Amino acid sequence: KRSLALAPLFYIIWVRKENGVPKTIIPCPPRGGTLIFKRVFFMSQGMFWVVLLWGLFMLAFLGIGGYFMFRKFLKSLPREDGKSILEWQEYYIEQTRHLWTEEQKALLEELVRPVPKLFRDVARQKIAGKIGELALKEKATEMREDLIIRGYILATPRRDHKFLIKTLQKKNIDLTPYRELL
């Protein structure tokens, strides 16, 4: 009796047909042969579907994970200036780290709160990098609330702006200076 672990789900064989009737079954493809998938019944029908669905789920999850890994790989490639997007983000954060106060860090934390915990660090770094870029361009001597809000708007997709609007309204912050960015 064969073990289920070693049993193949499908076995590929070649059949030579003579007058429409299979005559010879041989392991290598002959000229004029036809490829046939023959099911080997070493496992139950239910187990076959479990293994098949598990395989499809694994392919889907590997594809999704590969997509995100590829995006991270593209961000780490150097651009024309010799630095990658991630290196520029780290540079802007390091250059403006001394400008942040605890109150402004708390505001940034509140803004990234709706992001799932698994992705929150990446989102925080991207937003802080954009805020730092704005602060360096404007030669700011201190981190201001308007820099944080504009950096958040520029660093995030439009669908995330609803939470920003709700948070700013709750804090009684005027939205009119940011309407053209929203």
N, C-alpha and C positions, 0 to 999 in steps of 0.2 A: 504494500500500500504506500502511495506517495505522500509526502508531506505537503500540506497546503501552502506552506511558505515557498516551496520550490516549484509549485505548479504554475505554469503560465496561464494567463487569461485567454490569450488567443495564440494559435499556432499557424504560421503562414506556410502553406504548401503550394506546390505547383502541380497542376493536373493537365495531362495531355489528353485532348479530346480527339477521338477518332469516330467519325460519323455521329458526332453529338453525344457520344457516350464516353465518360472518363475511363481510360484504360490503365494508365500507369501513374502512380504517385511517386514522385522522386523529389529529393530535397533541394536540388538546384534547378534554376529556371531553364527549361529547354526552349528551343525555337518553336514558336507556335503554341507555347503553353499559356495557360490562363492563371492569373493570381487569384487564389481563393482564401478567405479567412475562415478557418474551421475552428469552431468553439470547442475548447477542451473542458469537459465537465468534471473538474476536480473540486469545485466549490459550489455551494448552493446558490440559487438564483438571487436570494436576498443579499448574500455576502458579495456577490458580483457587483450589485448596484451600490453597496456601501463603498467598496474599493473604487469604483468608477467615479462616484460623487466626491470622494475624498481626493482623488487625483485631480479632478476639475477645480475643487476649492484650492488645492495647493498651487495649481498653475495660476489661478486668479490672484491669490495673495502674493505669489512671487512676482507677478507682473506689476501689481500695485506697488510693492516694495521697491522693485527695480526702477519704476517711474520716479519715485521720490529720491532714490539714490542717484539717479541720472541727473535730476535737477540740481542736487547738491554738488555733483561733479562739475556741471556747467558753471555754477557760481564760483567754483574754486579755480577755474581756468583763468590765466592772466589775460587782461585786455590789452589794448594798444599801449597804454602807459606802463605796462609791466606788472601791475597789481591786479588781483582779482577783486570781485565784488565783496567777498568776505574779508579780505585784507583791508579794503577801504573802510568797511564798517568798523573793524577793530581799531583802525587808525583814528577815525572820528571819535569813537568812544574814549580812547586813551587820551586824546588831546583835550577833551571837554570834561573828563571825569571830575576835576576839581571844581567845576561850576555847579554841580548838582548839590542841592540841599536835601535833607530828609523829607521835607514836605513835597518837593518836586518828584522825588523817587516814589513816594506814596501815591502821587497822582498818576505816574506812569504805571505803577502796579494796579491801580484801580482800572486804568484803561485797558490793560491786557488781561484782566480777570475773566472775560467771557471766552478767551481762547482755551481750548482743552489743555490740561496740565502737561500732557506729553509734548505739546508744541509751544508752550508758553515761553520757554527760554529763548527759542529761536525767534519768536515774534518780538519779545522784549529787546533782543539784540538788534533786530532789523529796525525797529522803531527808534531805539536810542541812537543807532548809527545815523539815521536820517535827521534826527534832532541835532546831533552833534555836527553834521554837515551844514545845516542851516546856521547854527551858532558860529561856526568858523567863517562861513561866508559873510555873515553880518558883523564879524569881529565883536561878538558879545562878550561882556565882562562878567556877566552872570546869566544863569539859565532862567529865562522868563516863562511864564505860563503860556504866552502866545507862541513861543518857539515850540513848546511841547505839543500844543494843539495842532499847529501847522505841520510839524514833523509827523505826528500821528496820521493826519489826513493824507499827507503825501506818501507815507510808507505802507498804508493799508488799502485794500480794495474797497470800492464803493459800498459793497454790501455790509461792511463793518462800521460804516459811518452812523448807522441808526443808533447803535449803542453809545457812540461818542456824543451824539446830539442829546440823547436821554440823560447821560451823565452830566453834561454841561448845564442842561436845564435844571437838573437836581441841585447843582452847585451854584445856581443863579449867575452863570457866566454868559455874557452877551455873545450871540452867534453872528451878528451882522458883519464883523470883520472877516469872517471865514466863509461867508456864503458863496463867494466865487470859487472856492476850493472844494466845497461840498458837492 
